[in-house]
Amino acid sequence: MKKILITGVAGFVGSNLCKKLLSERYQVIGLDNLSQGSLRNMEPFKNNPSFEFVEGDVRDEALVTRLVERADVVAHLAAFKIPRYGNAMDTLKINTRGTRNIFNAGSRYRRKIVFTSTSDVYGKNPDLPFSEESDLLLGETSIKRWSYAVSKLYDEHLAYAHLEERQTPIAIIRYFGGYGPNQNLTWWGGPQSVFIEKAIKNEPLTIHGDGNQRRSFTYVDDMVNGTFLVIDKDGSAGEIWNIGNDREITIKALGKMIWNLVRPDTEPKMELISYKSFSGHYEDVMRRIPDLAKSKQRLGFNPVVPLEQGLPITIQWQKQFYPETML
């Protein structure tokens, strides 16, 4: 029975991946410092003899080394995201130091590592859809939103350096717009998290910019299935894999869809928020959509859950955190 270390196990993708791996009869060691993840996400597994939770930080080199030695495979999900309302220093430190520790330990013990990067590395490239070979075009250094993409891009280059110099089997996943149960309830979790809360509270949806940005959103079961394929499939290491959904929708249309699911037959309330209100001269990307040909052909990956099916499940899950009188 394989033993897998999941960093960021108490987070959104980590907790759902843990559920999947345990159902497939893997043993799981879960590491999380609970800065963004939640112990409630661990409740379904806490009495499972095949699951062990370790509270700790990926920046703790000694701890990471001990845990990697005990595992057969590492799924490295722990990260800080775009500092939309936070600071760039945490994003840069956690994403680079933590990944360095994972890669060094993986190289030392010859463990397969599945490293989760982000579609944000494609940046402002106007040539869509994005394939794994697409150019990466980021904004200027003074705009702190790019610190997330830069940190993940550094990690990707570090992965290939380990592959070249130490033959460490590292696979890279670039996720596109995940949502679903256990998602973070703030902007950290994405616009859908905030839109659901606002709709439940009958408050205006806060739309950044003009709302015409186009995104693709991936239900968490599809994200997990794609991640599992990369973990389980021989030959996935040394490659980059897009895992997402290739259906586009504007942020404004997403907001209307969520509002109508929460409050049918009512007019959506929306408030446009200027990017000038953000610190650090925030810059957005107008379109982001994956080319999934490689993942479909070589992994057998295929997203199957549309927004019309995934959003109601997500809304029902999120309703538990708000008083019933709000609806």
C-alpha positions as CSV (number, residue, x, y, z in Angstrom):
1,M,0.0,0.0,0.0
2,K,1.5,3.3,-1.1
3,K,1.9,6.1,1.5
4,I,1.5,9.7,0.2
5,L,2.4,12.9,1.9
6,I,0.0,15.8,1.2
7,T,1.2,19.2,2.1
8,G,-1.6,21.7,2.6
9,V,-3.9,18.8,3.5
10,A,-6.4,20.9,5.5
11,G,-7.0,23.2,2.5
12,F,-9.4,23.0,-0.4
13,V,-7.7,20.7,-2.9
14,G,-5.6,18.9,-0.2
15,S,-8.6,17.7,1.8
16,N,-10.5,16.6,-1.2
17,L,-7.4,14.8,-2.6
18,C,-7.0,13.1,0.8
19,K,-10.6,11.8,0.6
20,K,-9.9,10.4,-2.9
21,L,-6.6,8.7,-1.9
22,L,-8.1,7.1,1.1
23,S,-11.0,5.8,-1.0
24,E,-8.4,4.3,-3.3
25,R,-6.8,2.5,-0.3
26,Y,-3.7,4.7,-0.1
27,Q,-2.1,5.7,3.2
28,V,-1.9,9.4,3.7
29,I,0.3,11.6,5.9
30,G,-1.2,15.2,5.9
31,L,0.9,18.3,6.7
32,D,-0.7,21.7,7.3
33,N,0.1,24.7,9.5
34,L,-3.7,25.7,9.5
35,S,-2.9,29.3,8.5
36,Q,-5.5,28.9,5.7
37,G,-6.7,25.4,6.0
38,S,-9.2,24.2,8.6
39,L,-9.4,21.3,10.9
40,R,-13.1,20.9,10.0
41,N,-11.9,19.6,6.6
42,M,-10.1,16.8,8.4
43,E,-13.2,15.6,10.4
44,P,-14.1,12.8,7.9
45,F,-10.7,11.3,8.2
46,K,-9.6,11.8,11.8
47,N,-10.5,8.3,12.9
48,N,-9.3,6.6,9.7
49,P,-6.3,4.4,10.6
50,S,-4.8,5.1,7.1
51,F,-4.6,8.8,7.8
52,E,-2.1,10.7,10.0
53,F,-2.3,14.5,10.5
54,V,0.8,16.5,11.3
55,E,0.4,20.2,12.2
56,G,3.5,21.9,10.9
57,D,5.0,24.2,8.3
58,V,6.6,23.3,5.0
59,R,9.3,25.9,5.9
60,D,10.4,23.6,8.7
61,E,13.2,21.8,6.8
62,A,13.8,19.1,9.5
63,L,10.1,18.2,9.7
64,V,9.7,18.1,6.0
65,T,12.7,15.8,5.6
66,R,11.4,13.4,8.1
67,L,8.0,13.2,6.5
68,V,9.2,12.8,3.0
69,E,11.5,10.0,4.1
70,R,8.4,8.1,5.3
71,A,6.4,8.6,2.1
72,D,6.5,6.9,-1.3
73,V,5.0,10.0,-3.1
74,V,4.6,13.6,-2.2
75,A,1.7,15.8,-3.3
76,H,2.9,19.3,-2.6
77,L,-0.1,21.6,-2.5
78,A,0.8,24.0,0.4
79,A,1.1,27.6,-0.9
80,F,0.1,31.2,-0.4
81,K,-1.9,32.7,-3.3
82,I,-2.2,36.1,-5.0
83,P,-1.8,38.8,-2.4
84,R,-5.0,40.6,-3.5
85,Y,-5.5,41.9,0.1
86,G,-2.4,40.5,1.7
87,N,1.3,41.1,1.4
88,A,3.8,39.7,-1.1
89,M,6.4,38.7,1.4
90,D,4.4,35.8,2.8
91,T,3.6,34.6,-0.7
92,L,7.2,34.7,-1.8
93,K,8.7,33.1,1.4
94,I,6.2,30.3,1.8
95,N,6.1,29.3,-1.9
96,T,9.9,29.3,-2.4
97,R,11.2,28.1,0.9
98,G,8.6,25.4,1.4
99,T,9.0,24.0,-2.1
100,R,12.8,24.1,-1.8
101,N,12.5,21.9,1.3
102,I,10.2,19.5,-0.4
103,F,12.4,19.2,-3.5
104,N,15.6,18.8,-1.5
105,A,14.1,16.0,0.6
106,G,12.5,14.4,-2.5
107,S,15.9,14.4,-4.2
108,R,17.6,12.9,-1.1
109,Y,15.2,10.0,-0.8
110,R,14.3,9.6,-4.5
111,R,10.6,10.2,-4.0
112,K,8.2,11.1,-6.8
113,I,6.8,14.7,-6.2
114,V,3.7,16.1,-7.7
115,F,4.0,19.9,-7.4
116,T,0.9,22.0,-7.9
117,S,1.7,25.3,-9.7
118,T,-0.9,27.7,-11.2
119,S,-2.4,28.9,-14.4
120,D,-1.4,32.4,-13.2
121,V,2.1,31.8,-14.6
122,Y,0.7,32.3,-18.2
123,G,0.1,35.8,-17.1
124,K,-0.9,38.3,-19.9
125,N,-0.1,36.1,-22.8
126,P,-2.7,37.0,-25.4
127,D,-2.5,33.7,-27.3
128,L,-5.2,31.4,-26.0
129,P,-6.0,28.7,-25.1
130,F,-2.8,28.2,-23.0
131,S,-1.0,24.9,-23.7
132,E,1.8,23.7,-21.4
133,E,4.3,25.0,-24.0
134,S,2.8,28.6,-24.2
135,D,5.0,31.6,-23.4
136,L,4.7,33.1,-19.9
137,L,4.2,36.8,-19.9
138,L,4.1,38.6,-16.5
139,G,3.6,42.2,-15.6
140,E,6.0,44.6,-14.0
141,T,7.7,44.0,-10.7
142,S,6.1,46.9,-8.9
143,I,2.7,45.2,-9.2
144,K,2.6,42.8,-6.3
145,R,-0.1,40.5,-7.7
146,W,2.6,39.0,-9.9
147,S,4.5,37.8,-6.8
148,Y,2.4,34.7,-6.7
149,A,3.1,33.8,-10.4
150,V,6.8,34.6,-10.0
151,S,7.1,32.4,-6.9
152,K,5.4,29.4,-8.7
153,L,7.5,30.0,-11.8
154,Y,10.6,30.0,-9.7
155,D,9.4,26.7,-8.2
156,E,8.8,25.2,-11.7
157,H,12.4,26.1,-12.8
158,L,13.7,24.6,-9.5
159,A,11.8,21.4,-10.3
160,Y,13.5,21.2,-13.7
161,A,16.9,21.9,-12.1
162,H,16.4,19.0,-9.7
163,L,15.3,16.8,-12.6
164,E,18.4,17.7,-14.6
165,E,21.0,17.5,-11.9
166,R,19.5,14.9,-9.5
167,Q,17.0,13.0,-11.7
168,T,14.3,13.8,-9.2
169,P,10.9,12.6,-10.6
170,I,8.9,15.8,-10.3
171,A,5.6,16.4,-12.1
172,I,4.1,19.9,-12.4
173,I,0.3,20.6,-12.4
174,R,-1.1,24.0,-13.4
175,Y,-4.6,24.3,-12.0
176,F,-7.3,26.5,-13.5
177,G,-10.0,28.1,-11.3
178,G,-11.0,25.5,-8.7
179,Y,-14.3,25.6,-6.7
180,G,-16.4,23.2,-4.6
181,P,-16.8,22.0,-1.0
182,N,-14.1,22.9,1.4
183,Q,-13.1,26.0,-0.6
184,N,-11.8,28.9,1.3
185,L,-14.7,31.4,2.0
186,T,-12.7,34.5,1.2
187,W,-11.2,35.9,-2.0
188,W,-8.4,33.4,-1.3
189,G,-10.9,30.8,-2.5
190,G,-11.9,32.7,-5.6
191,P,-14.7,35.0,-6.7
192,Q,-17.3,32.2,-6.5
193,S,-16.7,31.9,-2.7
194,V,-17.4,35.6,-2.1
195,F,-20.3,35.8,-4.6
196,I,-22.0,32.9,-2.8
197,E,-21.7,34.6,0.6
198,K,-22.9,37.9,-0.7
199,A,-25.9,36.4,-2.4
200,I,-26.8,34.5,0.8
201,K,-26.6,37.7,2.8
202,N,-28.5,39.6,0.1
203,E,-25.6,42.0,-0.4
204,P,-24.2,43.4,-3.7
205,L,-21.7,41.1,-5.4
206,T,-18.3,42.8,-5.4
207,I,-17.1,42.7,-9.0
208,H,-13.4,43.7,-9.5
209,G,-13.0,45.8,-12.6
210,D,-15.8,45.7,-15.1
211,G,-16.6,42.0,-14.7
212,N,-15.8,41.2,-18.3
213,Q,-12.8,39.1,-17.4
214,R,-13.2,35.6,-18.7
215,R,-12.2,32.6,-16.7
216,S,-12.7,28.8,-16.6
217,F,-13.8,27.2,-13.4
218,T,-13.1,23.6,-12.4
219,Y,-15.1,21.6,-10.0
220,V,-12.9,20.1,-7.3
221,D,-13.8,16.5,-8.1
222,D,-12.3,17.1,-11.6
223,M,-9.2,18.7,-10.1
224,V,-8.7,15.8,-7.8
225,N,-9.2,13.2,-10.5
226,G,-6.6,15.0,-12.7
227,T,-4.2,15.2,-9.7
228,F,-4.7,11.5,-9.0
229,L,-3.9,10.6,-12.6
230,V,-0.6,12.5,-12.3
231,I,0.2,10.8,-9.0
232,D,-0.7,7.3,-10.2
233,K,0.5,7.3,-13.8
234,D,4.0,6.2,-14.7
235,G,5.7,8.7,-17.0
236,S,4.0,11.8,-15.6
237,A,7.2,13.1,-14.0
238,G,9.3,15.6,-15.9
239,E,6.2,17.1,-17.5
240,I,3.8,20.0,-17.0
241,W,0.1,19.2,-17.0
242,N,-2.8,21.6,-17.4
243,I,-5.7,20.5,-15.1
244,G,-8.9,22.5,-15.5
245,N,-12.0,23.0,-17.5
246,D,-12.0,24.7,-20.9
247,R,-15.4,26.3,-20.7
248,E,-15.2,30.2,-20.5
249,I,-17.5,32.5,-18.5
250,T,-17.2,36.1,-17.6
251,I,-17.0,37.0,-13.9
252,K,-20.2,39.1,-14.3
253,A,-22.0,36.1,-15.8
254,L,-20.7,33.9,-13.0
255,G,-22.0,36.3,-10.5
256,K,-25.5,36.4,-12.1
257,M,-25.5,32.6,-12.2
258,I,-24.7,32.3,-8.5
259,W,-27.2,35.0,-7.5
260,N,-30.0,33.2,-9.5
261,L,-29.2,29.9,-7.9
262,V,-29.3,31.4,-4.4
263,R,-32.1,33.9,-4.9
264,P,-34.1,32.8,-8.0
265,D,-36.4,35.3,-9.7
266,T,-34.7,38.3,-8.1
267,E,-32.5,40.9,-9.8
268,P,-28.8,40.4,-9.0
269,K,-27.2,43.2,-6.9
270,M,-23.7,44.1,-8.1
271,E,-21.0,46.6,-7.1
272,L,-18.1,47.3,-9.4
273,I,-14.8,47.8,-7.5
274,S,-12.1,49.7,-9.2
275,Y,-8.6,48.2,-9.3
276,K,-7.3,51.5,-8.1
277,S,-8.7,50.7,-4.6
278,F,-6.2,47.8,-4.2
279,S,-2.7,48.4,-2.7
280,G,0.2,47.6,-5.0
281,H,-1.4,48.7,-8.3
282,Y,-3.3,45.5,-8.8
283,E,-3.4,44.2,-12.4
284,D,-5.9,41.7,-13.7
285,V,-5.8,39.2,-16.6
286,M,-8.7,39.5,-19.0
287,R,-8.8,35.9,-20.3
288,R,-7.5,32.5,-19.0
289,I,-8.5,29.2,-20.5
290,P,-6.5,26.0,-20.8
291,D,-5.6,23.8,-23.7
292,L,-6.3,20.3,-22.3
293,A,-5.2,18.3,-25.3
294,K,-2.0,16.9,-23.6
295,S,-3.8,15.9,-20.3
296,K,-6.6,14.3,-22.2
297,Q,-4.5,12.3,-24.6
298,R,-1.7,11.2,-22.3
299,L,-3.4,11.1,-18.9
300,G,-7.0,10.3,-19.9
301,F,-8.1,13.4,-18.0
302,N,-11.5,14.8,-18.8
303,P,-13.5,17.3,-16.7
304,V,-17.1,16.2,-16.5
305,V,-18.8,18.5,-14.0
306,P,-20.3,21.7,-15.5
307,L,-21.0,24.8,-13.5
308,E,-24.7,24.1,-13.6
309,Q,-24.0,20.9,-11.6
310,G,-21.1,21.9,-9.4
311,L,-22.3,25.3,-8.2
312,P,-25.5,24.1,-6.5
313,I,-23.5,21.5,-4.6
314,T,-21.0,24.2,-3.6
315,I,-23.7,26.6,-2.6
316,Q,-25.5,24.0,-0.5
317,W,-22.2,23.2,1.3
318,Q,-21.4,26.9,1.9
319,K,-24.9,27.7,3.3
320,Q,-24.0,25.9,6.6
321,F,-21.8,28.8,7.6
322,Y,-24.5,31.4,7.6
323,P,-27.7,31.8,9.6
324,E,-30.8,30.3,7.9
325,T,-32.6,33.6,8.5
326,M,-30.5,35.2,5.7
327,L,-32.5,33.4,3.0
